[in-house]
């Protein structure tokens, strides 16, 4: 792997571990004695330190070591992770991010200040030593997750004689290894010389360890990451945690010794020929030392005991995963899109030729392309919790800045969305959460006076509904004052004093450019920028935004988003010689519109649908398509911000699997269009941006 690839991989992994570290630190703020969160923080720091040193990021590794040393003390119970330490750790984590961004020279002062702050938590001896002494493990190791298999590893650790001279604490390494699970350690003294030749500063011992753990091979290697060049280290997986063979089927003692390289095949055969216990014979013949046989027998016992427990237990399947570059996924989706277009052409050709064999082939290709499309889009799906995690720190910092007590709760973090949607959703959610904290949640004094608990709650929730994902941002704050919003809009010249608006329409005013109810300009709000940007960003994702609020009880902002932006199910319609696609998720039903219906409306664009008067808009008029209207037109009924509206077309062709293609630069400002697609006959169909079209048509 080249240096550039190693750097890129380290940055990706470091970002993941920093996110885990941040989550653990924020959880420790409310539960400082939680051993699980303490262990997570320590493991993240340990991995960042080790990976940073291996990838050549010495500044990152050095500073991560400072913070790791403090959390080693926390993990050992000598320091408590109270709020001041958590705040200092969050600042330190931010500095690591800056180091990763290449700001090494610009942060010397900050680094010195933070290191000094961290050293205040350490015993004086540890500050002076500058050695990476791993802290002893917790008195009781974390309970393994029930769905994770406990594996058994055989570890051979043979340090070079001079390893102790560089300050390495071998006992600390063995204790850290024991913190990963249950370990059995046997010391081997074969290389210890006679007393007259013994160097008191040299290491002559080696160790054999049998480790039962739910951790990965990489976690075990991390323990030895700084001594790999000065020791012989061999780690073998001897039981994968899944084998359900009878315990007696595990290797015989001679097989284990042979596999480890402790004896040769000839020595084993010679011992077996005497028909006595192989271990005793090998020791008697001088082939191995007694402690070596003890280690092999220990491994045999541990594996057999573990397998005995699994004989009657159901096997748990653990899915493997790989990391794939995002641009490769994008290319795959593009290719699948081209395949879908080619399949549509094949289907149309097969239908026109009336060839049964060709039709059968076209149907098979259609089925396979649909399955490939669905699986490809599933690969691009990412849990929205990856975005939710960053908001805990945002709310934490905002609460401190605003002098408020705010708690963030999240639900539905496992809800999946297309990675492209999630990437473009981050900034709008930041705006909405900042507004909830600043405008919605009151100060502790105001909340107590209103009969509420001093701490306010912002709730972030995601869930699926049909072909869409809904995200709600709720707060239990003061709610929105419709009268104040109306007054402010009149003052800013956004509406006239005579305008008659419903409460829903008044709430929509906050999305107008430049609108703000903040009484002062701060780092959080009051600059008249934000909510209009949010609305445009959500609509650019083919989504919609809705506000509900009750004075004194809080507000809810609801976002409706499509699952993916790459391929959608559409309704193909015709207007004159032109074809258009309406997103199927927005169409409720289609009804006829006859000349008689138009006459009965007396010139108004209204149609009666199931006893309800529904306004409609003609695509022919909006897009300026020449020609005569047919005697009977079709209305596609859709809903915009709670109101049913119809789109009138000449004909409804049918459902169409739509591969979205972006419009050229010249057409970016075309109102009411979001893209185009290629039909089976090679012609173009424009994709209608229904929310934007209705927004522009209504002038709101």
C-alpha positions in Angstrom: 0.0 0.0 0.0 1.4 3.4 -1.0 1.8 6.3 1.4 -1.1 8.2 -0.1 -3.4 5.2 0.4 -2.2 4.6 3.9 -2.8 8.3 4.8 -6.3 8.2 3.3 -7.1 5.0 5.2 -5.8 6.5 8.4 -7.9 9.6 8.0 -11.0 7.6 7.4 -10.5 5.3 10.4 -9.4 8.2 12.6 -12.6 10.1 11.8 -14.6 7.0 12.8 -12.7 6.5 16.1 -13.0 10.3 16.9 -16.8 10.0 16.4 -16.9 7.0 18.8 -14.7 9.0 21.3 -17.0 12.0 21.1 -20.0 9.9 21.7 -18.4 8.2 24.7 -17.3 11.5 26.2 -20.7 13.1 25.9 -22.2 10.0 27.6 -19.7 10.2 30.4 -20.8 13.8 31.2 -24.1 12.4 32.5 -22.8 9.0 33.7 -19.1 9.5 34.7 -18.8 6.0 36.2 -20.0 4.0 33.2 -17.2 1.5 32.6 -18.5 0.7 29.0 -18.1 4.4 27.9 -14.8 4.7 29.7 -13.6 1.6 27.9 -14.8 2.9 24.5 -13.0 6.2 25.0 -9.8 4.4 26.0 -9.9 2.0 23.1 -10.6 4.8 20.6 -7.6 6.8 21.9 -5.4 3.7 21.9 -6.2 2.9 18.3 -5.7 6.5 17.1 -2.4 6.6 18.9 -1.2 3.3 17.4 -2.5 3.9 13.9 -1.1 7.4 13.9 2.4 6.2 14.8 2.2 3.5 12.2 1.0 5.9 9.5 3.7 8.5 10.3 1.3 11.0 12.0 3.7 11.5 15.0 2.0 14.7 16.3 -1.4 12.9 16.4 0.1 9.8 18.1 2.0 11.9 20.6 -1.0 14.0 21.7 -3.4 11.1 21.6 -1.0 9.3 24.0 -1.3 12.2 26.5 -5.1 11.9 26.6 -4.9 8.1 26.6 -2.6 8.2 29.7 -5.3 10.1 31.6 -8.0 7.7 30.5 -5.9 4.8 31.6 -6.1 6.3 35.1 -9.8 6.8 34.6 -10.2 3.2 33.5 -8.2 2.0 36.5 -10.6 3.9 38.9 -7.9 6.4 40.1 -9.6 9.4 38.3 -13.3 10.1 37.9 -14.6 11.3 34.5 -16.4 14.4 35.8 -17.5 17.4 33.7 -14.2 19.4 33.8 -12.2 16.4 32.5 -14.9 15.7 29.9 -14.7 19.3 28.7 -10.9 19.2 28.5 -11.1 15.9 26.7 -13.5 17.3 24.1 -11.2 20.2 23.5 -8.3 17.7 23.1 -10.3 15.7 20.6 -10.9 18.9 18.6 -7.2 19.5 18.6 -6.6 16.0 17.2 -9.0 16.8 14.4 -7.0 20.0 13.7 -3.8 18.0 13.6 -5.3 15.6 11.2 -6.2 18.6 9.0 -2.5 19.6 8.9 -2.5 22.5 11.3 0.5 21.3 13.2 2.3 24.6 13.4 -0.7 26.8 14.1 -1.7 25.1 17.4 1.4 25.0 19.5 -0.1 27.2 22.2 -3.3 25.2 22.4 -1.4 21.9 22.6 0.8 23.1 25.4 -2.3 24.4 27.3 -4.2 21.2 26.9 -1.2 19.0 27.8 -0.7 21.0 31.0 -4.3 20.6 31.8 -4.2 16.8 31.3 -1.0 16.5 33.4 -2.9 18.0 36.4 -4.9 14.7 36.5 -1.8 12.5 36.6 0.5 11.4 39.4 3.7 13.4 39.3 5.8 10.3 38.5 3.8 9.6 35.4 4.1 13.1 34.1 7.9 13.0 34.5 8.4 9.5 33.1 7.1 10.2 29.6 6.6 6.5 29.2 3.6 4.8 27.6 2.7 2.6 30.6 -0.6 0.8 29.9 -3.0 1.0 32.9 -4.1 -2.2 34.5 -7.3 -3.6 33.2 -10.7 -3.1 35.0 -11.3 -5.5 37.8 -14.0 -7.1 35.8 -13.8 -7.2 32.0 -16.8 -5.9 30.0 -19.5 -8.5 29.4 -19.3 -9.7 25.8 -22.3 -8.9 23.6 -24.4 -12.0 23.2 -24.4 -11.9 19.4 -20.5 -11.8 19.3 -18.7 -15.1 19.2 -15.9 -15.6 21.8 -12.8 -16.7 19.9 -9.7 -18.4 21.3 -6.2 -17.3 20.3 -2.8 -18.8 20.9 -0.2 -16.0 21.4 3.6 -16.4 21.6 5.4 -13.4 22.9 9.2 -13.6 22.8 10.8 -10.2 23.6 14.3 -9.3 22.5 16.8 -9.2 25.4 17.1 -5.4 25.1 13.4 -4.6 25.1 13.4 -3.4 28.7 16.1 -0.8 27.9 13.7 1.4 26.0 11.3 1.7 28.9 8.7 -0.9 27.8 6.6 -2.3 30.7 6.1 -6.0 29.7 3.9 -6.6 32.7 1.7 -3.8 31.5 1.4 -5.3 28.1 0.3 -8.7 29.5 -2.2 -7.0 31.8 -3.6 -5.0 28.9 -3.9 -8.2 26.9 -5.8 -9.7 29.9 -8.2 -6.7 29.7 -9.4 -8.0 26.3 -10.9 -11.2 27.8 -9.9 -14.2 29.8 -6.2 -15.0 29.5 -4.0 -17.9 30.7 -0.3 -17.0 30.8 2.6 -19.4 31.1 6.2 -18.0 31.4 9.0 -19.8 29.6 12.4 -19.6 31.1 14.4 -21.7 28.6 16.7 -18.8 27.6 17.6 -17.7 31.2 21.4 -18.2 31.5 23.5 -19.2 34.4 23.7 -16.7 37.2 27.2 -15.7 36.3 26.2 -14.8 32.8 22.9 -13.1 33.6 22.5 -9.4 32.7 20.0 -7.9 35.2 18.8 -5.4 32.5 18.1 -8.0 29.9 14.9 -9.9 29.3 15.3 -13.7 28.9 11.7 -14.8 29.5 9.1 -15.5 26.9 5.4 -16.0 27.4 2.7 -18.3 25.9 -0.8 -17.0 26.3 -4.2 -18.6 25.6 -6.7 -15.8 25.2 -10.5 -16.2 25.1 -12.0 -12.9 23.8 -14.7 -11.3 21.7 -12.3 -8.8 20.3 -10.8 -9.0 16.8 -7.3 -10.0 15.8 -6.5 -6.3 15.2 -7.4 -5.4 18.8 -4.9 -8.0 20.0 -2.2 -6.7 17.6 -2.8 -3.2 18.9 -1.5 -4.3 22.3 1.9 -5.1 20.8 1.9 -2.3 18.2 4.9 -0.5 19.8 7.1 -3.6 20.4 6.6 -5.4 17.1 10.1 -4.5 16.0 11.7 -5.7 19.2 10.0 -9.0 19.8 8.8 -12.2 18.2 5.1 -12.2 18.2 2.9 -14.9 16.8 -0.9 -14.9 17.1 -2.9 -17.9 15.9 -6.7 -18.4 15.9 -7.2 -21.8 17.4 -11.0 -21.7 17.7 -13.3 -19.4 15.8 -16.2 -19.5 18.3 -18.5 -21.2 15.9 -17.3 -24.8 15.5 -19.8 -27.1 17.2 -17.7 -30.3 16.9 -17.5 -32.6 19.9 -14.9 -31.3 22.4 -12.9 -34.5 22.1 -12.4 -33.9 18.4 -9.9 -31.0 19.1 -6.2 -31.6 18.4 -4.2 -34.0 20.3 -1.3 -32.7 22.5 1.3 -33.7 20.0 -0.5 -32.0 17.1 -0.6 -28.7 19.1 3.2 -28.9 19.9 3.9 -29.7 16.3 1.8 -26.9 14.9 3.4 -24.4 17.2 6.9 -25.5 16.1 8.0 -26.7 19.5 8.9 -30.2 18.2 9.7 -31.8 14.9 7.8 -34.6 13.2 10.6 -37.0 13.9 10.5 -36.2 17.7 6.8 -36.8 17.7 7.0 -40.1 16.0 9.8 -41.2 18.3 7.7 -40.3 21.4 4.6 -42.1 20.0 6.6 -45.2 19.3 7.1 -45.7 23.1 3.2 -45.8 23.6 3.3 -43.7 26.7 1.8 -40.2 27.4 3.3 -38.0 24.7 3.9 -35.0 27.0 5.9 -37.0 29.5 7.9 -38.7 26.8 8.8 -35.4 25.1 10.0 -33.9 28.4 11.9 -37.1 29.2 13.6 -37.0 25.8 14.5 -33.3 26.3 12.5 -32.2 23.3 10.5 -29.7 25.2 10.4 -28.1 28.7 7.6 -28.9 31.2 6.1 -25.4 30.9 5.8 -25.9 27.1 3.8 -29.0 27.6 1.7 -27.2 30.3 0.9 -24.4 27.7 -0.2 -26.9 25.1 -2.4 -28.8 27.6 -3.9 -25.5 28.7 -4.8 -24.6 25.1 -6.4 -28.1 24.7 -8.4 -27.7 27.9 -9.6 -24.2 27.1 -10.8 -25.0 23.5 -12.5 -28.3 24.6 -14.3 -26.5 27.4 -15.5 -23.7 25.1 -16.7 -26.2 22.5 -18.5 -28.2 25.1 -20.6 -25.1 26.0 -21.5 -24.6 22.3 -22.6 -28.2 21.5 -26.3 -27.5 22.2 -26.3 -23.8 21.3 -27.6 -22.4 18.0 -24.9 -21.1 15.7 -24.9 -17.3 15.3 -24.1 -16.0 11.9 -21.8 -12.9 11.9 -21.8 -10.9 8.6 -18.5 -9.8 7.3 -18.1 -6.3 5.8 -15.7 -4.5 3.6 -14.9 -0.8 3.0 -15.7 0.5 -0.5 -14.8 3.9 -1.9 -17.9 6.1 -2.5 -16.9 6.9 -6.1 -17.0 3.2 -6.9 -20.6 3.0 -5.6 -21.5 6.1 -7.6 -20.1 4.5 -10.8 -22.0 1.2 -10.1 -25.2 3.1 -9.7 -24.6 5.0 -13.0 -23.9 1.6 -14.8 -27.1 0.2 -13.3 -29.0 3.2 -14.5 -27.7 2.7 -18.1 -28.7 -1.0 -17.8 -32.2 0.0 -16.8 -32.4 2.2 -19.9 -31.1 -0.5 -22.1 -33.6 -3.0 -20.6 -36.5 -0.6 -21.4 -35.3 -0.4 -25.0 -35.1 -4.2 -25.2 -38.6 -4.5 -23.8 -40.1 -2.0 -26.2 -38.3 -3.7 -29.2 -39.5 -7.2 -28.1 -43.1 -6.0 -27.8 -43.1 -4.3 -31.2 -41.8 -7.4 -33.0 -44.2 -9.8 -31.3 -41.6 -12.5 -30.9 -42.4 -14.7 -27.9 -38.8 -15.8 -27.4 -37.5 -12.3 -27.5 -40.3 -11.2 -25.1 -39.3 -14.0 -22.7 -35.6 -12.9 -22.8 -36.7 -9.2 -22.3 -38.8 -10.3 -19.2 -35.8 -12.2 -17.7 -33.5 -9.2 -18.3 -36.1 -6.9 -16.8 -36.4 -9.1 -13.7 -32.6 -9.3 -13.2 -32.1 -5.6 -13.8 -34.8 -4.8 -11.2 -33.1 -7.0 -8.7 -29.7 -5.6 -9.4 -31.1 -2.1 -9.1 -32.7 -2.8 -5.7 -29.5 -4.5 -4.4 -27.3 -1.6 -5.7 -29.5 1.0 -4.0 -29.5 -1.0 -0.8 -25.7 -0.9 -0.8 -25.8 2.9 -0.9 -28.2 3.0 2.0 -26.5 4.3 5.2 -28.1 4.5 8.7 -29.0 8.1 9.5 -27.5 7.6 12.9 -24.1 8.4 11.3 -25.5 11.9 11.0 -27.3 12.0 14.4 -24.1 11.4 16.2 -22.6 14.7 15.4 -25.5 16.6 16.9 -24.9 15.5 20.4 -21.7 17.7 20.5 -23.6 20.5 18.7 -26.3 20.6 21.4 -23.7 20.3 24.2 -21.8 23.3 22.9 -24.9 25.4 22.2 -26.3 24.7 25.7 -23.0 26.0 27.2 -23.0 29.1 24.9 -26.6 30.0 25.6 -26.6 29.3 29.3 -29.3 26.7 29.0 -29.8 23.1 30.0 -30.6 21.1 26.9 -30.7 17.3 26.4 -30.8 15.7 23.0 -32.6 12.4 22.5 -32.6 10.4 19.2 -34.9 7.7 17.9 -34.7 5.7 14.7 -30.9 6.0 14.2 -31.1 2.7 12.3 -33.4 4.3 9.6 -31.5 4.1 6.3 -31.2 6.7 3.6 -29.2 7.1 0.4 -25.7 8.3 1.2 -26.1 11.2 -1.1 -29.3 12.4 0.7 -27.5 12.0 4.1 -24.5 14.0 2.9 -26.7 16.9 1.8 -28.9 16.7 4.9 -26.3 17.6 7.5 -26.3 21.4 7.1 -30.1 21.8 7.1 -30.4 19.7 10.3 -27.7 21.8 11.9 -29.8 25.0 11.2 -33.0 23.4 12.6 -31.4 22.1 15.8 -29.7 25.5 16.4 -33.0 27.2 16.0 -34.7 24.8 18.4 -32.0 25.4 21.0 -31.9 29.2 20.6 -35.5 30.1 19.9 -37.4 27.1 21.2 -35.8 26.0 24.5 -36.2 28.6 27.3 -33.6 29.4 30.1 -33.8 27.2 33.2 -35.4 30.1 35.1 -38.1 30.7 32.5 -38.8 26.9 32.4 -39.2 26.6 36.1 -41.5 29.7 36.2 -43.6 28.0 33.5 -43.9 24.8 35.6 -41.4 22.8 33.4 -38.2 21.0 34.4 -35.1 23.2 34.1 -33.6 21.1 31.4 -35.3 21.3 28.0 -35.3 18.4 25.5 -34.7 18.4 21.7 -35.9 15.2 20.1 -34.5 14.0 16.8 -36.5 11.2 15.2 -36.4 9.3 11.9 -38.8 6.7 10.5 -39.9 5.2 7.2 -43.3 5.7 5.7 -43.9 4.2 2.3 -41.3 5.4 -0.2 -40.2 8.3 2.0 -38.3 8.9 5.2 -39.6 11.4 7.7 -37.3 13.3 10.1 -38.8 15.2 13.0 -37.1 17.8 15.2 -39.2 18.4 18.3 -38.6 20.6 21.3 -40.6 21.1 24.5 -39.8 24.8 24.5 -42.0 28.0 24.3 -43.4 27.2 20.9 -44.0 29.7 18.1 -46.0 32.9 18.5 -48.0 33.3 15.3 -48.9 36.9 16.2 -45.3 37.9 16.8 -44.2 36.2 13.5 -47.0 38.1 11.6 -46.0 41.4 13.3 -42.3 40.9 12.4 -43.2 40.0 8.8 -45.2 43.3 8.5 -42.3 45.3 10.0 -39.9 43.8 7.5 -42.3 44.5 4.6 -42.8 40.8 3.7 -46.6 41.0 4.0 -49.1 43.8 4.2 -51.1 44.5 7.4 -54.3 43.6 5.5 -53.1 40.1 4.5 -55.4 37.4 5.8 -53.3 34.3 6.6 -54.0 31.1 8.4 -51.7 29.9 11.2 -50.1 27.4 8.8 -49.4 30.2 6.3 -48.0 32.4 9.0 -45.5 29.7 10.1 -44.4 29.4 6.4 -43.3 33.0 6.6 -40.2 32.0 8.6 -38.9 30.4 5.4 -38.8 33.7 3.5 -35.3 35.1 2.8 -34.1 37.6 5.5 -36.9 36.8 8.0 -35.8 36.6 11.6 -37.5 37.1 15.0 -34.2 37.3 17.0 -33.9 40.5 19.1 -30.2 40.5 18.9 -27.5 39.2 16.6 -25.3 36.4 18.1 -23.1 33.5 17.0 -26.2 31.4 17.0 -29.0 33.4 15.3 -30.3 36.8 14.3 -28.6 37.3 11.0 -31.7 36.5 8.8 -30.0 33.6 7.2 -30.9 30.0 7.7 -34.5 28.9 7.4 -34.8 29.9 3.7 -31.6 28.0 3.0 -33.0 25.0 4.8 -36.2 25.1 2.7 -34.2 25.4 -0.6 -31.9 22.5 0.5 -34.8 20.2 1.4 -36.6 21.0 -1.9 -33.4 20.4 -3.8 -33.6 16.8 -2.4 -37.1 16.5 -3.7 -38.4 16.8 -0.1 -40.9 18.9 1.8 -40.8 20.7 5.2 -43.7 21.3 7.5 -44.1 23.1 10.9 -46.4 22.5 13.8 -46.3 24.5 17.0 -48.3 25.1 20.2 -47.5 28.1 22.4 -46.0 27.0 25.7 -45.6 23.3 24.7 -43.1 23.3 21.9 -42.7 22.9 18.1 -42.2 20.1 15.6 -40.5 20.5 12.2 -41.1 17.6 9.9 -39.0 16.8 6.9 -40.2 14.4 4.2 -37.4 13.0 2.0 -37.1 10.4 -0.8 -35.2 7.2 -0.1 -32.8 7.8 -3.0 -32.0 10.4 -5.6 -30.6 7.9 -8.3 -33.6 5.8 -9.5 -37.2 6.4 -8.7 -40.6 5.0 -9.7 -42.4 7.5 -11.8 -45.7 8.1 -13.6 -45.1 8.7 -17.3 -47.5 11.3 -18.7 -47.9 13.0 -22.1 -48.7 16.6 -23.0 -48.9 17.1 -26.7 -45.7 15.6 -28.2 -43.8 16.0 -25.0 -43.4 13.4 -22.2 -43.0 14.1 -18.5 -42.4 12.0 -15.4 -44.2 12.7 -12.1 -42.6 11.0 -9.0 -44.9 8.2 -8.1 -44.6 8.9 -4.4 -46.3 12.2 -4.8 -49.2 11.0 -6.9 -52.3 9.9 -5.0 -54.6 9.0 -7.9 -55.5 10.0 -11.4 -59.0 11.1 -12.6 -60.6 12.3 -15.8 -61.3 15.9 -16.6 -63.9 16.4 -19.3 -65.1 19.5 -21.1 -68.3 19.3 -19.1 -66.4 19.4 -15.9 -64.6 22.5 -17.1 -67.9 24.2 -18.1 -69.4 23.4 -14.7 -66.5 25.2 -13.0 -67.4 28.5 -14.8 -63.8 29.2 -15.9 -62.2 28.4 -12.5 -59.4 25.8 -12.4 -61.4 23.6 -10.0 -62.4 20.0 -10.3 -64.7 17.9 -8.1 -62.8 14.8 -6.9 -64.7 12.5 -4.6 -67.0 15.3 -3.4 -64.1 17.7 -2.7 -63.1 20.8 -4.8 -59.5 20.4 -5.9 -57.6 23.3 -7.7 -55.5 22.2 -10.7 -52.7 23.5 -12.9 -52.2 22.6 -16.6 -48.7 21.5 -17.5 -49.6 22.5 -21.1 -50.1 26.1 -20.0 -47.2 26.2 -17.6 -44.6 24.8 -20.0 -46.1 26.7 -23.0 -46.9 23.6 -25.2 -48.8 24.5 -28.3 -51.7 22.5 -29.8 -55.3 21.6 -29.0 -56.3 20.0 -25.7 -58.0 16.6 -26.0 -61.7 16.2 -25.3 -60.9 14.3 -22.1 -57.8 15.2 -20.1 -56.3 13.5 -17.0 -55.6 15.0 -13.6 -52.9 13.6 -11.4 -53.8 14.4 -7.8 -50.9 15.3 -5.5 -50.7 16.9 -2.0 -48.6 20.0 -1.3 -48.2 21.2 2.3 -51.4 19.5 3.4 -53.5 20.8 0.4 -54.6 18.6 -2.5 -53.7 20.0 -6.0 -54.1 18.5 -9.4 -51.8 18.5 -12.4 -53.6 18.3 -15.7 -52.0 16.3 -18.6 -53.2 15.0 -21.9 -52.7 11.3 -21.2 -51.3 9.0 -18.5 -49.0 6.5 -20.1 -48.2 4.4 -17.0 -45.7 3.5 -14.4 -42.0 4.0 -15.4 -38.8 3.0 -13.8 -37.0 6.4 -14.0 -33.2 6.8 -14.0 -32.6 10.5 -13.1 -30.2 12.5 -15.3 -29.2 16.0 -14.3 -30.1 18.8 -16.7 -27.4 20.8 -18.4 -26.1 24.1 -17.0 -28.3 26.2 -19.3 -31.5 24.6 -17.7 -30.6 24.8 -14.0 -32.9 27.7 -13.5 -35.9 26.2 -15.2 -38.7 26.3 -12.8 -40.6 23.1 -12.1 -38.1 20.6 -13.5 -35.6 18.5 -11.5 -34.0 16.4 -14.2 -34.6 14.2 -17.2 -34.7 10.5 -18.1 -34.3 8.5 -21.3 -37.3 6.3 -22.5 -37.1 3.0 -24.1 -37.4 4.4 -27.6 -34.5 6.8 -27.0 -36.6 9.9 -26.5 -36.3 12.3 -23.6 -38.8 12.8 -20.7 -38.5 15.7 -18.3 -38.9 15.0 -14.6 -41.3 17.4 -12.9 -40.3 18.9 -9.6 -43.8 19.0 -8.2 -43.2 20.9 -4.9 -41.2 23.6 -6.7 -43.7 23.8 -9.5 -46.6 24.3 -7.1 -44.6 26.7 -5.0 -43.8 28.9 -8.1 -47.4 28.7 -9.4 -48.9 29.8 -6.1 -46.3 32.6 -5.6 -45.8 31.7 -2.0 
